[in-house]
Amino acid sequence: MTREDALQALEEYRVSIDELDLRLLQLLNDRTRVVEEIGRVKRAAKLPIYEPRREDQVFENITKHNGGPLTPDAVKRIFERIIDEMRTIQRIRMQNSVDTSQDGDS
């Protein structure tokens, strides 16, 4: 492979990565919208944000369906980070809702 061939191949791969990144971003935002709805339900029912059993179910589901090349541990670490961010979003939204309702009481 010549240097020019290698640079062309790298450019094509990078374009693919950029497209995949945008798809991942869309999916993460879709997931976030669902998480926000879950947060509203939890807030209305006064349920906790953190549900370790549910997180275990998510980890089991994703590792069971992982066909690689990511290792199960890598997939779990990625989803731990995603879930942590989602929990933060729920916490912020729930707090903002409490703040807004308290402002309305004044």
Buried (B, 14 or more C-beta within 10 A) or exposed (E): EEEEEEEEEEEEEEEEEEEEEEEEEEEEEEBBEEBBEBBBEBBEEEEEBEBEEEBEEBBEEBBEEBEEEBEEEEBBEEBEEBBEBBBEBBEEBBEEBEEEEEEEEE
